[in-house]
Amino acid sequence: MSDLLFDINGLKLSLPDMARKPLVGAAPRIEILKGLSFTIPRGEILGIVGGSGSGKSTLGRTLLRLLEPTSGSIHFAGQDITHLNEDQLRPIRQKFQMIFQDPMSSLNPRRRVGGIIAGPLRLHDMDRISERVDEALDHVGLPRDFRHRYPHELSGGQRQRVGIARAIALKPEFILADEIVSGLDVSSQAQVLNLLADLVTELGLTLAFISHDLSVIRRLCTRIIVMQHGEIVENAETAALFDHPASAYSKELLAAIPLPDPNQVWE
């Protein structure tokens, strides 16, 4: 088995620019991802950071083939998934899952927690569904009787744990977490970050964590990709990026973090 889970080469994505769509004919296309190349080894916690419009969330969705690249390639566990159709992707989708930013919009308010977690299990024709739901709740530190509650009966941190439980119930190899702590208070953020770190170790997961906040990324990730305008401007180990940022944009992001030492600056 290869040590690489993802191998991305020359990844480009162009989408229609609906803001400039003419009355007649197709909308012009705008390049969102501009020839990205990087790898994600198994067991890594990768941070993907950048400001609004940097392309970080689009990259995440393209990795999971929720969007099809314009060019370049995505290899997952040694298999080229770049242009697979939905039927071909279905058995692979069990192996990678996504946790969304806003659990109130991603969790069906009409379904109880147990049904929400069981949904993907039924979709993939899994057995022992009730047991798997209980196991997932155990893993995220929620009581099993929470399976009978509705999302509106939970706190923000609890709802996000349900989103995590739904993702891990399928026992995936890879999870993409997109800005999942941005709406939580500091205490809940810390709890969710600690939970994710524990799950990576316990379940043998590989994790990509998207955020605009480098201070959050620093707590969790072993390596960081910095994106700006659809390009990777830096790809470095976390400690190296914080100690010796190579790009001007990385320095700008770091400068926005409150520093414990007011005399510390990045040059």
KEKE-931669 format. One record per residue (C-alpha): residue in three letters; z, y negated, x. Coordinates in nm, 2 decimals, padded with zeros to 4 digits, always signed. Example, Ala and Ser with C-alpha at 12.3 -4.5 7.8 and 13.67 -1.06 7.14 Angstrom:
2
<site><rest>ALA</rest><w>+00.78</w><v>+00.45</v><u>+01.23</u></site>
<site><rest>SER</rest><w>+00.71</w><v>+00.11</v><u>+01.37</u></site>
END
This chain:
267
<site><rest>MET</rest><w>+00.00</w><v>+00.00</v><u>+00.00</u></site>
<site><rest>SER</rest><w>-00.10</w><v>-00.34</v><u>+00.13</u></site>
<site><rest>ASP</rest><w>+00.17</w><v>-00.60</v><u>+00.21</u></site>
<site><rest>LEU</rest><w>-00.05</w><v>-00.86</v><u>+00.04</u></site>
<site><rest>LEU</rest><w>-00.02</w><v>-00.89</v><u>-00.34</u></site>
<site><rest>PHE</rest><w>-00.26</w><v>-01.18</v><u>-00.38</u></site>
<site><rest>ASP</rest><w>-00.55</w><v>-01.27</v><u>-00.14</u></site>
<site><rest>ILE</rest><w>-00.72</w><v>-01.59</v><u>-00.25</u></site>
<site><rest>ASN</rest><w>-01.04</w><v>-01.71</v><u>-00.08</u></site>
<site><rest>GLY</rest><w>-01.24</w><v>-02.03</v><u>-00.15</u></site>
<site><rest>LEU</rest><w>-01.10</w><v>-02.06</v><u>-00.50</u></site>
<site><rest>LYS</rest><w>-01.28</w><v>-02.33</v><u>-00.70</u></site>
<site><rest>LEU</rest><w>-01.25</w><v>-02.43</v><u>-01.07</u></site>
<site><rest>SER</rest><w>-01.45</w><v>-02.68</v><u>-01.26</u></site>
<site><rest>LEU</rest><w>-01.38</w><v>-02.77</v><u>-01.63</u></site>
<site><rest>PRO</rest><w>-01.56</w><v>-02.99</v><u>-01.88</u></site>
<site><rest>ASP</rest><w>-01.44</w><v>-03.35</v><u>-01.87</u></site>
<site><rest>MET</rest><w>-01.39</w><v>-03.40</v><u>-02.25</u></site>
<site><rest>ALA</rest><w>-01.29</w><v>-03.76</v><u>-02.20</u></site>
<site><rest>ARG</rest><w>-01.65</w><v>-03.84</v><u>-02.08</u></site>
<site><rest>LYS</rest><w>-01.84</w><v>-03.61</v><u>-02.33</u></site>
<site><rest>PRO</rest><w>-02.16</w><v>-03.77</v><u>-02.44</u></site>
<site><rest>LEU</rest><w>-02.27</w><v>-03.77</v><u>-02.81</u></site>
<site><rest>VAL</rest><w>-02.54</w><v>-03.53</v><u>-02.72</u></site>
<site><rest>GLY</rest><w>-02.53</w><v>-03.25</v><u>-02.46</u></site>
<site><rest>ALA</rest><w>-02.26</w><v>-03.09</v><u>-02.25</u></site>
<site><rest>ALA</rest><w>-01.97</w><v>-03.28</v><u>-02.10</u></site>
<site><rest>PRO</rest><w>-01.98</w><v>-03.34</v><u>-01.73</u></site>
<site><rest>ARG</rest><w>-01.76</w><v>-03.11</v><u>-01.53</u></site>
<site><rest>ILE</rest><w>-01.47</w><v>-03.21</v><u>-01.32</u></site>
<site><rest>GLU</rest><w>-01.36</w><v>-03.01</v><u>-01.01</u></site>
<site><rest>ILE</rest><w>-00.99</w><v>-02.92</v><u>-01.05</u></site>
<site><rest>LEU</rest><w>-00.94</w><v>-02.67</v><u>-00.77</u></site>
<site><rest>LYS</rest><w>-01.13</w><v>-02.74</v><u>-00.45</u></site>
<site><rest>GLY</rest><w>-01.18</w><v>-02.43</v><u>-00.24</u></site>
<site><rest>LEU</rest><w>-00.82</w><v>-02.29</v><u>-00.20</u></site>
<site><rest>SER</rest><w>-00.75</w><v>-02.01</v><u>+00.04</u></site>
<site><rest>PHE</rest><w>-00.40</w><v>-01.85</v><u>+00.08</u></site>
<site><rest>THR</rest><w>-00.22</w><v>-01.52</v><u>+00.05</u></site>
<site><rest>ILE</rest><w>+00.10</w><v>-01.41</v><u>-00.13</u></site>
<site><rest>PRO</rest><w>+00.28</w><v>-01.12</v><u>+00.04</u></site>
<site><rest>ARG</rest><w>+00.48</w><v>-00.87</v><u>-00.16</u></site>
<site><rest>GLY</rest><w>+00.84</w><v>-00.98</v><u>-00.21</u></site>
<site><rest>GLU</rest><w>+00.78</w><v>-01.34</v><u>-00.14</u></site>
<site><rest>ILE</rest><w>+00.91</w><v>-01.64</v><u>-00.34</u></site>
<site><rest>LEU</rest><w>+00.64</w><v>-01.89</v><u>-00.31</u></site>
<site><rest>GLY</rest><w>+00.68</w><v>-02.25</v><u>-00.42</u></site>
<site><rest>ILE</rest><w>+00.38</w><v>-02.45</v><u>-00.54</u></site>
<site><rest>VAL</rest><w>+00.46</w><v>-02.82</v><u>-00.55</u></site>
<site><rest>GLY</rest><w>+00.27</w><v>-03.13</v><u>-00.63</u></site>
<site><rest>GLY</rest><w>+00.26</w><v>-03.43</v><u>-00.85</u></site>
<site><rest>SER</rest><w>+00.11</w><v>-03.46</v><u>-01.20</u></site>
<site><rest>GLY</rest><w>-00.27</w><v>-03.39</v><u>-01.18</u></site>
<site><rest>SER</rest><w>-00.24</w><v>-03.21</v><u>-00.84</u></site>
<site><rest>GLY</rest><w>-00.37</w><v>-02.88</v><u>-00.99</u></site>
<site><rest>LYS</rest><w>-00.06</w><v>-02.67</v><u>-00.94</u></site>
<site><rest>SER</rest><w>-00.03</w><v>-02.54</v><u>-01.30</u></site>
<site><rest>THR</rest><w>-00.41</w><v>-02.49</v><u>-01.32</u></site>
<site><rest>LEU</rest><w>-00.38</w><v>-02.28</v><u>-01.00</u></site>
<site><rest>GLY</rest><w>-00.11</w><v>-02.07</v><u>-01.16</u></site>
<site><rest>ARG</rest><w>-00.31</w><v>-02.00</v><u>-01.47</u></site>
<site><rest>THR</rest><w>-00.62</w><v>-01.92</v><u>-01.26</u></site>
<site><rest>LEU</rest><w>-00.42</w><v>-01.67</v><u>-01.05</u></site>
<site><rest>LEU</rest><w>-00.32</w><v>-01.49</v><u>-01.37</u></site>
<site><rest>ARG</rest><w>-00.69</w><v>-01.51</v><u>-01.49</u></site>
<site><rest>LEU</rest><w>-00.60</w><v>-01.72</v><u>-01.79</u></site>
<site><rest>LEU</rest><w>-00.88</w><v>-01.93</v><u>-01.65</u></site>
<site><rest>GLU</rest><w>-01.19</w><v>-01.79</v><u>-01.48</u></site>
<site><rest>PRO</rest><w>-01.28</w><v>-01.94</v><u>-01.14</u></site>
<site><rest>THR</rest><w>-01.61</w><v>-02.12</v><u>-01.09</u></site>
<site><rest>SER</rest><w>-01.64</w><v>-01.96</v><u>-00.74</u></site>
<site><rest>GLY</rest><w>-01.43</w><v>-01.80</v><u>-00.47</u></site>
<site><rest>SER</rest><w>-01.23</w><v>-01.48</v><u>-00.52</u></site>
<site><rest>ILE</rest><w>-00.89</w><v>-01.35</v><u>-00.63</u></site>
<site><rest>HIS</rest><w>-00.78</w><v>-01.01</v><u>-00.51</u></site>
<site><rest>PHE</rest><w>-00.46</w><v>-00.87</v><u>-00.67</u></site>
<site><rest>ALA</rest><w>-00.31</w><v>-00.56</v><u>-00.51</u></site>
<site><rest>GLY</rest><w>-00.64</w><v>-00.50</v><u>-00.34</u></site>
<site><rest>GLN</rest><w>-00.85</w><v>-00.53</v><u>-00.65</u></site>
<site><rest>ASP</rest><w>-01.10</w><v>-00.80</v><u>-00.71</u></site>
<site><rest>ILE</rest><w>-01.00</w><v>-00.96</v><u>-01.05</u></site>
<site><rest>THR</rest><w>-01.21</w><v>-01.28</v><u>-01.01</u></site>
<site><rest>HIS</rest><w>-01.45</w><v>-01.21</v><u>-01.30</u></site>
<site><rest>LEU</rest><w>-01.31</w><v>-00.92</v><u>-01.49</u></site>
<site><rest>ASN</rest><w>-01.35</w><v>-00.95</v><u>-01.87</u></site>
<site><rest>GLU</rest><w>-01.05</w><v>-00.92</v><u>-02.11</u></site>
<site><rest>ASP</rest><w>-01.09</w><v>-00.55</v><u>-02.16</u></site>
<site><rest>GLN</rest><w>-01.09</w><v>-00.49</v><u>-01.79</u></site>
<site><rest>LEU</rest><w>-00.79</w><v>-00.72</v><u>-01.74</u></site>
<site><rest>ARG</rest><w>-00.57</w><v>-00.57</v><u>-02.01</u></site>
<site><rest>PRO</rest><w>-00.42</w><v>-00.28</v><u>-01.80</u></site>
<site><rest>ILE</rest><w>-00.37</w><v>-00.53</v><u>-01.51</u></site>
<site><rest>ARG</rest><w>-00.20</w><v>-00.80</v><u>-01.72</u></site>
<site><rest>GLN</rest><w>+00.11</w><v>-00.57</v><u>-01.74</u></site>
<site><rest>LYS</rest><w>+00.15</w><v>-00.62</v><u>-01.37</u></site>
<site><rest>PHE</rest><w>+00.18</w><v>-01.00</v><u>-01.37</u></site>
<site><rest>GLN</rest><w>+00.37</w><v>-01.21</v><u>-01.62</u></site>
<site><rest>MET</rest><w>+00.44</w><v>-01.58</v><u>-01.68</u></site>
<site><rest>ILE</rest><w>+00.75</w><v>-01.78</v><u>-01.77</u></site>
<site><rest>PHE</rest><w>+00.66</w><v>-02.10</v><u>-01.95</u></site>
<site><rest>GLN</rest><w>+00.81</w><v>-02.45</v><u>-01.91</u></site>
<site><rest>ASP</rest><w>+00.93</w><v>-02.51</v><u>-02.27</u></site>
<site><rest>PRO</rest><w>+01.09</w><v>-02.20</v><u>-02.43</u></site>
<site><rest>MET</rest><w>+01.10</w><v>-02.37</v><u>-02.77</u></site>
<site><rest>SER</rest><w>+00.72</w><v>-02.38</v><u>-02.78</u></site>
<site><rest>SER</rest><w>+00.66</w><v>-02.04</v><u>-02.61</u></site>
<site><rest>LEU</rest><w>+00.92</w><v>-01.84</v><u>-02.82</u></site>
<site><rest>ASN</rest><w>+00.82</w><v>-01.77</v><u>-03.18</u></site>
<site><rest>PRO</rest><w>+01.08</w><v>-01.95</v><u>-03.39</u></site>
<site><rest>ARG</rest><w>+01.03</w><v>-01.70</v><u>-03.67</u></site>
<site><rest>ARG</rest><w>+01.11</w><v>-01.40</v><u>-03.46</u></site>
<site><rest>ARG</rest><w>+01.45</w><v>-01.28</v><u>-03.34</u></site>
<site><rest>VAL</rest><w>+01.51</w><v>-01.24</v><u>-02.97</u></site>
<site><rest>GLY</rest><w>+01.47</w><v>-00.86</v><u>-02.98</u></site>
<site><rest>GLY</rest><w>+01.12</w><v>-00.90</v><u>-03.14</u></site>
<site><rest>ILE</rest><w>+01.02</w><v>-01.16</v><u>-02.89</u></site>
<site><rest>ILE</rest><w>+01.10</w><v>-00.94</v><u>-02.59</u></site>
<site><rest>ALA</rest><w>+00.95</w><v>-00.63</v><u>-02.76</u></site>
<site><rest>GLY</rest><w>+00.62</w><v>-00.81</v><u>-02.83</u></site>
<site><rest>PRO</rest><w>+00.45</w><v>-00.75</v><u>-02.49</u></site>
<site><rest>LEU</rest><w>+00.60</w><v>-00.40</v><u>-02.48</u></site>
<site><rest>ARG</rest><w>+00.42</w><v>-00.31</v><u>-02.81</u></site>
<site><rest>LEU</rest><w>+00.10</w><v>-00.48</v><u>-02.69</u></site>
<site><rest>HIS</rest><w>+00.09</w><v>-00.25</v><u>-02.39</u></site>
<site><rest>ASP</rest><w>+00.19</w><v>+00.06</v><u>-02.59</u></site>
<site><rest>MET</rest><w>+00.51</w><v>+00.11</v><u>-02.39</u></site>
<site><rest>ASP</rest><w>+00.77</w><v>+00.37</v><u>-02.49</u></site>
<site><rest>ARG</rest><w>+01.15</w><v>+00.33</v><u>-02.53</u></site>
<site><rest>ILE</rest><w>+01.10</w><v>-00.02</v><u>-02.66</u></site>
<site><rest>SER</rest><w>+01.45</w><v>-00.07</v><u>-02.79</u></site>
<site><rest>GLU</rest><w>+01.60</w><v>+00.05</v><u>-02.47</u></site>
<site><rest>ARG</rest><w>+01.38</w><v>-00.17</v><u>-02.26</u></site>
<site><rest>VAL</rest><w>+01.48</w><v>-00.47</v><u>-02.47</u></site>
<site><rest>ASP</rest><w>+01.85</w><v>-00.40</v><u>-02.40</u></site>
<site><rest>GLU</rest><w>+01.78</w><v>-00.34</v><u>-02.03</u></site>
<site><rest>ALA</rest><w>+01.59</w><v>-00.68</v><u>-02.01</u></site>
<site><rest>LEU</rest><w>+01.89</w><v>-00.86</v><u>-02.18</u></site>
<site><rest>ASP</rest><w>+02.13</w><v>-00.69</v><u>-01.93</u></site>
<site><rest>HIS</rest><w>+01.92</w><v>-00.81</v><u>-01.64</u></site>
<site><rest>VAL</rest><w>+01.92</w><v>-01.18</v><u>-01.75</u></site>
<site><rest>GLY</rest><w>+02.29</w><v>-01.17</v><u>-01.83</u></site>
<site><rest>LEU</rest><w>+02.27</w><v>-01.20</v><u>-02.21</u></site>
<site><rest>PRO</rest><w>+02.48</w><v>-00.99</v><u>-02.45</u></site>
<site><rest>ARG</rest><w>+02.27</w><v>-00.72</v><u>-02.62</u></site>
<site><rest>ASP</rest><w>+02.37</w><v>-00.85</v><u>-02.97</u></site>
<site><rest>PHE</rest><w>+02.16</w><v>-01.16</v><u>-02.88</u></site>
<site><rest>ARG</rest><w>+01.86</w><v>-00.95</v><u>-02.98</u></site>
<site><rest>HIS</rest><w>+01.95</w><v>-01.04</v><u>-03.35</u></site>
<site><rest>ARG</rest><w>+01.95</w><v>-01.42</v><u>-03.29</u></site>
<site><rest>TYR</rest><w>+01.67</w><v>-01.67</v><u>-03.34</u></site>
<site><rest>PRO</rest><w>+01.57</w><v>-01.91</v><u>-03.06</u></site>
<site><rest>HIS</rest><w>+01.72</w><v>-02.21</v><u>-03.24</u></site>
<site><rest>GLU</rest><w>+02.06</w><v>-02.05</v><u>-03.22</u></site>
<site><rest>LEU</rest><w>+02.05</w><v>-02.05</v><u>-02.84</u></site>
<site><rest>SER</rest><w>+02.11</w><v>-02.31</v><u>-02.58</u></site>
<site><rest>GLY</rest><w>+01.82</w><v>-02.43</v><u>-02.35</u></site>
<site><rest>GLY</rest><w>+01.94</w><v>-02.21</v><u>-02.07</u></site>
<site><rest>GLN</rest><w>+01.98</w><v>-01.91</v><u>-02.29</u></site>
<site><rest>ARG</rest><w>+01.63</w><v>-01.96</v><u>-02.43</u></site>
<site><rest>GLN</rest><w>+01.49</w><v>-01.97</v><u>-02.08</u></site>
<site><rest>ARG</rest><w>+01.67</w><v>-01.64</v><u>-02.01</u></site>
<site><rest>VAL</rest><w>+01.50</w><v>-01.49</v><u>-02.31</u></site>
<site><rest>GLY</rest><w>+01.17</w><v>-01.60</v><u>-02.16</u></site>
<site><rest>ILE</rest><w>+01.26</w><v>-01.44</v><u>-01.83</u></site>
<site><rest>ALA</rest><w>+01.37</w><v>-01.12</v><u>-02.02</u></site>
<site><rest>ARG</rest><w>+01.03</w><v>-01.11</v><u>-02.19</u></site>
<site><rest>ALA</rest><w>+00.85</w><v>-01.14</v><u>-01.86</u></site>
<site><rest>ILE</rest><w>+01.05</w><v>-00.87</v><u>-01.68</u></site>
<site><rest>ALA</rest><w>+01.06</w><v>-00.62</v><u>-01.97</u></site>
<site><rest>LEU</rest><w>+00.72</w><v>-00.49</v><u>-01.86</u></site>
<site><rest>LYS</rest><w>+00.84</w><v>-00.43</v><u>-01.51</u></site>
<site><rest>PRO</rest><w>+00.57</w><v>-00.65</v><u>-01.35</u></site>
<site><rest>GLU</rest><w>+00.49</w><v>-00.68</v><u>-00.98</u></site>
<site><rest>PHE</rest><w>+00.44</w><v>-01.06</v><u>-01.00</u></site>
<site><rest>ILE</rest><w>+00.59</w><v>-01.34</v><u>-01.21</u></site>
<site><rest>LEU</rest><w>+00.46</w><v>-01.70</v><u>-01.23</u></site>
<site><rest>ALA</rest><w>+00.73</w><v>-01.95</v><u>-01.33</u></site>
<site><rest>ASP</rest><w>+00.58</w><v>-02.29</v><u>-01.43</u></site>
<site><rest>GLU</rest><w>+00.83</w><v>-02.58</v><u>-01.43</u></site>
<site><rest>ILE</rest><w>+01.09</w><v>-02.36</v><u>-01.60</u></site>
<site><rest>VAL</rest><w>+01.40</w><v>-02.56</v><u>-01.51</u></site>
<site><rest>SER</rest><w>+01.27</w><v>-02.91</v><u>-01.56</u></site>
<site><rest>GLY</rest><w>+01.42</w><v>-02.94</v><u>-01.91</u></site>
<site><rest>LEU</rest><w>+01.76</w><v>-02.80</v><u>-01.81</u></site>
<site><rest>ASP</rest><w>+02.08</w><v>-02.97</v><u>-01.70</u></site>
<site><rest>VAL</rest><w>+02.18</w><v>-02.93</v><u>-01.34</u></site>
<site><rest>SER</rest><w>+02.43</w><v>-02.65</v><u>-01.41</u></site>
<site><rest>SER</rest><w>+02.18</w><v>-02.45</v><u>-01.61</u></site>
<site><rest>GLN</rest><w>+01.91</w><v>-02.51</v><u>-01.35</u></site>
<site><rest>ALA</rest><w>+02.13</w><v>-02.36</v><u>-01.08</u></site>
<site><rest>GLN</rest><w>+02.21</w><v>-02.06</v><u>-01.30</u></site>
<site><rest>VAL</rest><w>+01.84</w><v>-01.99</v><u>-01.37</u></site>
<site><rest>LEU</rest><w>+01.75</w><v>-02.03</v><u>-01.00</u></site>
<site><rest>ASN</rest><w>+02.02</w><v>-01.79</v><u>-00.89</u></site>
<site><rest>LEU</rest><w>+01.91</w><v>-01.54</v><u>-01.16</u></site>
<site><rest>LEU</rest><w>+01.55</w><v>-01.55</v><u>-01.04</u></site>
<site><rest>ALA</rest><w>+01.66</w><v>-01.49</v><u>-00.68</u></site>
<site><rest>ASP</rest><w>+01.87</w><v>-01.20</v><u>-00.79</u></site>
<site><rest>LEU</rest><w>+01.59</w><v>-01.05</v><u>-00.99</u></site>
<site><rest>VAL</rest><w>+01.34</w><v>-01.07</v><u>-00.70</u></site>
<site><rest>THR</rest><w>+01.58</w><v>-00.86</v><u>-00.50</u></site>
<site><rest>GLU</rest><w>+01.69</w><v>-00.62</v><u>-00.78</u></site>
<site><rest>LEU</rest><w>+01.35</w><v>-00.55</v><u>-00.93</u></site>
<site><rest>GLY</rest><w>+01.13</w><v>-00.59</v><u>-00.62</u></site>
<site><rest>LEU</rest><w>+00.94</w><v>-00.88</v><u>-00.77</u></site>
<site><rest>THR</rest><w>+00.70</w><v>-01.13</v><u>-00.61</u></site>
<site><rest>LEU</rest><w>+00.75</w><v>-01.48</v><u>-00.75</u></site>
<site><rest>ALA</rest><w>+00.55</w><v>-01.80</v><u>-00.76</u></site>
<site><rest>PHE</rest><w>+00.75</w><v>-02.10</v><u>-00.87</u></site>
<site><rest>ILE</rest><w>+00.57</w><v>-02.41</v><u>-00.97</u></site>
<site><rest>SER</rest><w>+00.76</w><v>-02.74</v><u>-00.97</u></site>
<site><rest>HIS</rest><w>+00.71</w><v>-03.11</v><u>-00.90</u></site>
<site><rest>ASP</rest><w>+01.06</w><v>-03.12</v><u>-00.75</u></site>
<site><rest>LEU</rest><w>+01.10</w><v>-03.02</v><u>-00.39</u></site>
<site><rest>SER</rest><w>+01.48</w><v>-03.01</v><u>-00.41</u></site>
<site><rest>VAL</rest><w>+01.45</w><v>-02.73</v><u>-00.67</u></site>
<site><rest>ILE</rest><w>+01.18</w><v>-02.55</v><u>-00.46</u></site>
<site><rest>ARG</rest><w>+01.40</w><v>-02.57</v><u>-00.15</u></site>
<site><rest>ARG</rest><w>+01.69</w><v>-02.38</v><u>-00.32</u></site>
<site><rest>LEU</rest><w>+01.47</w><v>-02.08</v><u>-00.42</u></site>
<site><rest>CYS</rest><w>+01.15</w><v>-02.04</v><u>-00.22</u></site>
<site><rest>THR</rest><w>+01.08</w><v>-01.89</v><u>+00.12</u></site>
<site><rest>ARG</rest><w>+00.74</w><v>-02.07</v><u>+00.16</u></site>
<site><rest>ILE</rest><w>+00.58</w><v>-02.37</v><u>+00.00</u></site>
<site><rest>ILE</rest><w>+00.23</w><v>-02.48</v><u>-00.08</u></site>
<site><rest>VAL</rest><w>+00.19</w><v>-02.85</v><u>-00.13</u></site>
<site><rest>MET</rest><w>-00.10</w><v>-02.95</v><u>-00.35</u></site>
<site><rest>GLN</rest><w>-00.27</w><v>-03.29</v><u>-00.40</u></site>
<site><rest>HIS</rest><w>-00.59</w><v>-03.36</v><u>-00.60</u></site>
<site><rest>GLY</rest><w>-00.68</w><v>-02.99</v><u>-00.63</u></site>
<site><rest>GLU</rest><w>-00.64</w><v>-02.92</v><u>-00.26</u></site>
<site><rest>ILE</rest><w>-00.37</w><v>-02.75</v><u>-00.04</u></site>
<site><rest>VAL</rest><w>-00.25</w><v>-03.02</v><u>+00.20</u></site>
<site><rest>GLU</rest><w>+00.03</w><v>-02.80</v><u>+00.35</u></site>
<site><rest>ASN</rest><w>+00.12</w><v>-02.44</v><u>+00.35</u></site>
<site><rest>ALA</rest><w>+00.44</w><v>-02.37</v><u>+00.55</u></site>
<site><rest>GLU</rest><w>+00.77</w><v>-02.19</v><u>+00.56</u></site>
<site><rest>THR</rest><w>+01.03</w><v>-02.38</v><u>+00.36</u></site>
<site><rest>ALA</rest><w>+01.25</w><v>-02.47</v><u>+00.66</u></site>
<site><rest>ALA</rest><w>+00.95</w><v>-02.58</v><u>+00.87</u></site>
<site><rest>LEU</rest><w>+00.82</w><v>-02.80</v><u>+00.59</u></site>
<site><rest>PHE</rest><w>+01.15</w><v>-02.98</v><u>+00.54</u></site>
<site><rest>ASP</rest><w>+01.22</w><v>-03.01</v><u>+00.92</u></site>
<site><rest>HIS</rest><w>+00.87</w><v>-03.11</v><u>+01.03</u></site>
<site><rest>PRO</rest><w>+00.63</w><v>-03.19</v><u>+00.74</u></site>
<site><rest>ALA</rest><w>+00.27</w><v>-03.20</v><u>+00.86</u></site>
<site><rest>SER</rest><w>+00.10</w><v>-03.39</v><u>+00.59</u></site>
<site><rest>ALA</rest><w>+00.15</w><v>-03.75</v><u>+00.47</u></site>
<site><rest>TYR</rest><w>+00.18</w><v>-03.63</v><u>+00.11</u></site>
<site><rest>SER</rest><w>+00.46</w><v>-03.38</v><u>+00.20</u></site>
<site><rest>LYS</rest><w>+00.64</w><v>-03.67</v><u>+00.38</u></site>
<site><rest>GLU</rest><w>+00.60</w><v>-03.88</v><u>+00.06</u></site>
<site><rest>LEU</rest><w>+00.75</w><v>-03.60</v><u>-00.16</u></site>
<site><rest>LEU</rest><w>+01.03</w><v>-03.54</v><u>+00.08</u></site>
<site><rest>ALA</rest><w>+01.11</w><v>-03.91</v><u>+00.10</u></site>
<site><rest>ALA</rest><w>+01.16</w><v>-03.91</v><u>-00.28</u></site>
<site><rest>ILE</rest><w>+01.45</w><v>-03.66</v><u>-00.25</u></site>
<site><rest>PRO</rest><w>+01.80</w><v>-03.81</v><u>-00.22</u></site>
<site><rest>LEU</rest><w>+01.92</w><v>-03.73</v><u>+00.13</u></site>
<site><rest>PRO</rest><w>+02.27</w><v>-03.62</v><u>+00.22</u></site>
<site><rest>ASP</rest><w>+02.24</w><v>-03.82</v><u>+00.54</u></site>
<site><rest>PRO</rest><w>+02.12</w><v>-04.17</v><u>+00.47</u></site>
<site><rest>ASN</rest><w>+02.00</w><v>-04.21</v><u>+00.83</u></site>
<site><rest>GLN</rest><w>+01.77</w><v>-03.92</v><u>+00.81</u></site>
<site><rest>VAL</rest><w>+01.40</w><v>-04.00</v><u>+00.78</u></site>
<site><rest>TRP</rest><w>+01.07</w><v>-03.82</v><u>+00.82</u></site>
<site><rest>GLU</rest><w>+00.82</w><v>-03.97</v><u>+01.05</u></site>
END
